[in-house]
Amino acid sequence: MKASTPVCLRALLATASLGACLGLSAPAMAGEPSAKAPVAAITPAPEEPWVHALFQLDISDHYITPRGLNVENEGVIFQPLFLVFWNLYSDKDAGFLTDVTLTTGVWSSIHTHESGADPGYWNEFDPILGLTFKFAGGFTLDTTFTSFESMVDSYPTSTHFEAKLSFDDSKYLGKFALNPWIAFWQELDEKATVVFDTSTSDSSFYFTIGIKPSFKLKNLTFEFPTSINLVGDEFYQQMDGSPGGSGLAVFSTGMKVSVPLTFVPKDLGFWTAYAGVKYYHLDNQGLLDGNKVLTPNEHREDLVQFHGGISIFF
């Protein structure tokens, strides 16, 4: 139940001035041949491909959604993500809008422990469709439509929309950049949480406010993603069918370390391995009630998740 997306880059064609290609010399004497300076050949740089792809395989000991739902806590969880980025527009010298990219893809959650209403190993399948807009000054707007389809018939297929505005503040803060972002997430059809009484459940929303500080140490990159979820009153539902309550519902933070696998030939893409840990504090009664159904043996306010994996960018 997540998604996530990088943006394609377009190389600028190199040009040379005419003056740099022509040599200047004194006038030739009568009967002497004129000396001509050689003209250098100019080979334009190849254009950056307008289509890129990302494959990522995350391996974890839990399946915890960004909304704090502890879906699975037994066995090993494999979560492959495949995204294709279609560059629709790119002009780095534009004064306002510099890049537009269409994102299409799928995400899945596959478990070694059978679970769900109709127990199985393939737990979830999520199609993804989005548009990313990059602006001068470091702002990026990601708009994404997703659907959550339960492959084990645990809930009806739900659809949702997210708008996320992020800011690259490294230009101003350098290595101390916070990379702040804010997102709005809205249910469009069916609930994305545990429902106890369908007659009283309504579509709802939440806001996420986050930062992602990072720094490099030689060839290692360290990231510290931290965020809070502020939910609408009816986003979660308590066991008695009443609203779960509004306000702060999820606080999450963690650390992720990644390293490029430079021994892999670039013709096979850019490979990166990573590992990390995430901590979640849950502060909503409806969310806690939902987790009592999903994982009866682990319905705690504080959760820790260990994960790692590999990503390949083409």
N, C-alpha and C positions, 0 to 999 in steps of 0.2 A: 504494500500500500504506500508506495512512494515513487518518487521519481526525481529522478534528477538528470543538467545538460551543459557542455562546452560549446564554443562558437567558432566557426571556421574563419581562417585568415586568408586574405588575398595579397599576393606579392605585387609590389609596384614595379613597373617596367623601367629599367635603367635607360637613361638617355645621355648623350654626350653633346656638348656644344660644337658647332661647326668650326669655331676658331681653334679648338683643341685638336682638330683633325687636319688642319691645313698648316703647312710650314711657311715662314716668311723668310725671303732671302734678298740680296742685293740684285739690281737689274743685270741681266746677262750682257756681256760684251758681244759686238757683232761677230758672227761666225762661230760663237760658242753655243752649245746646246743649253737650253734652260734646265736648271736643276729643279726637279719636282719632288716635293716631300711626299713620302708614302702616306696613303690614307688608311687608317686603322679600320679593320672590319668590326662592326658592332653587331653582337648577337644578343637579341632580346632575351631576358630571363624568362623561363617558362612560367606560365600562369599557375597560380595555386589551384588545385582541383576545387570545384564548387560543391562536391559531395564528400563528406567524411563519415566515418562510423566509429562507434565505441562499443566494445564488448567488455563487460565486467562480471566477474564471478566472486561474490561475497560468501564466505563461509563463517558460520556463527554458532554459538551455543544457545541462542534465543532468537525468536522472531518477535520483536517489539516494534510496533508501528510508531511513526512520528506523533500519533495521537495518544500514545501511552498504553495501547492495548497489548497485553502480553499473550500473543496468539499461541506460541509454542515454547516450551522450556525443557523438552526432552529430546535426546538424540542430537544429531547434527543437522543444521539448516543450510541448504544451498540456495542462493538467490541470484540467478543470472539476470543480467540486464543487457539489452541490445538496443542501441539508438543509432539512427541515421540522421545526419545534419545536412540540410539542403540550403546552401547559401543563395538567397534570393536577391540580395542587394548588398554591395560593399563599396564604401567610399570613405577612406580614412581622413580625407581632407575636407569632408563636408562639415558645415558649421553646426549642424544639429544632429540629424540621424545618420549614423555612420555604418550600420550593419543591420540586416534583417535575415534571420535564419529560421527555417521550418524544421521542426524536430518530429520524427515518427519513431515509434519503438514499442517494445514489450518488456515486461518484468514478470518474473515468476518466483514462487517460493516452493521449494521441493525439500521434503523432510525425510529423515531415516526412520522416524517414529510415526506410525499411522495415527491420524486424528481426524476430527470433524464429524458431522452428523452422519455422513456416509464414509466411514474411515478410509483414508487413502494416503499416499505419499506425496502426490502432487496437490498442494494445498490451495494455491491461488495463481491466477493469471490476470495481468493488468495491461491492457493496451494504453498507449500514451500518444498524445498529439499536442504539439505546442508551437508557439511562435516566440522568438526572442528578438528584442529590439535593443541595440546598443546606441548610446548617445555620447556626444562629445562631453568631456568633463568627467567620465568615469562611471556614469550611471548605466545600469542594465535592467530592462523590464522583461521578465519571463512570464508568459501566459500559457497555462497548461490545462488540458482536459484529460481526465483519467477515468477509468472504470475499474471496479474491483469485482472480479468474478471468482466465486468460491467453487473450486473444483471438487469439493467434498460436500457440497450442498448445505453449508452451514448458515448461509444468509443469501437473500436476493441480491442480484447484481446491482451495484450502486454506481452512480456517476457524479462527478464533481468538477469544480473549476477552481484554479488557483492563480492569483496574480502576485508576483514576487518582485520587489524593487530592491536592488542591491547597489552598493557604491564601493568603488575601488579607491580607497583613500591612501594608497601607497605613495602616490605623487606628493602628498603632503606630510605623511608620517613615516615614510620609508620603511625600515625593517620593523617598526612598531605599529604597522597598519593593523586596524581592527576588522576591516572588510564587513561593515555593518549591513544588515538587510532587514526588511519587513515584508510579511506576506499575509494575504487574505485568502482563506480557504472556505468554499461554500458547497454544501451538499445540493445537488440538483435533482436527483431522483433516487429514492430509497436512502436509508440510513447507512452510514459508514461505521457505526458503533453497535454494541450489543443492545437489542431491543427486547424489553420484557412485556410490553403491552403495545401492540401495533395501533390500537385505537387512540392512544394518547401521544404517539411519536410524531414529531414534525421535523422537517428539514431545518438545519441550523448551520452555524458558521464558527470559525475561530480565527484569531489573529496570532501570528508568530513574529516575535522580535528576536533577532539573533546577531551574533558576531562570529567571525571565524579568523582569529589571529593565527599567524603562521610565521615561521622563520626557517632558514636553511642552515645546516651544519655540514659542510662539505657536500656530499651527494645525497644527504638525507633531508627530507622536508618534514617538519613537525607542524601539525595543525591542532587547534584547540576549539572545535565548534561548540558553542554554547547558545542556548535559546530558551524562551518561555512561550507557552501556549496560553492564550486568553480566550476562553470559549463563551459562546452564547448559552443562555439558561437551559435550552433544550437540546444541546449538542449530545450530552450523555443522558441516560435514563436510569433511575434507581430501580431496585427490585420491585417496589410497590407501584411502579408506573409513573411516579412523579418525576419532574425535571431534575437533572443531576446538579444544577446550580451553575451560575456564571462566574467569571473571573479566572484567576490563575488555576490551571489544571495540571500542567506538566512543566517541570524544569528539567532540562537535560544539559549535560556537559560531557566532555571526553577528550581523549588525545588520540591522534592518528599519526603514524610514522610511515612514510613511503620512500621507496628508493627505485630509481630507474634501472631496468635490466639492460645495461648497455651492451652486453654480449650478444643480444638478439639482433640479427641484421635489420637495418631500417626498412628494407624491402618488405619485412613481415610486420611492420607497424612499430609504434612506440610502446614498449611494454613497461609496466610499473607494478611492483609488489608492495603491499601495505599490510599493516596490522594496527589494531587499536582497541580501546576500551571505551564504553559508554556508560554513563550513570544517569538514571532517571529518578526523579522524585515526583510522585503522583499525589495531587491535592484536590481531588474531586470525588464525592461519594458515588456518583453515577459511574465514573470510570472504575473505581475500586470494586463496585458491585459487578460490573461487566467482567472484570478479570477473575472474579470468583467462579464465573461460569466457564471461562476459557481455560484457565489453569487452576483448578480447585486446590492443588497442593502448593501454590505460590501466589497468594493474593496479598502481596505486601506493598507498602507505600514506596519502598526504595528497591530499585532493580539495578543490576549490573550485567552488562553484556560484553563478551569478548568476541572479537571478529577479526578476520583478515581475508586477504584475497589477492586477485590480480586484475589489472585492467590493461586493455590493448586499444590503442587509438590508431586508426588508419587514415 
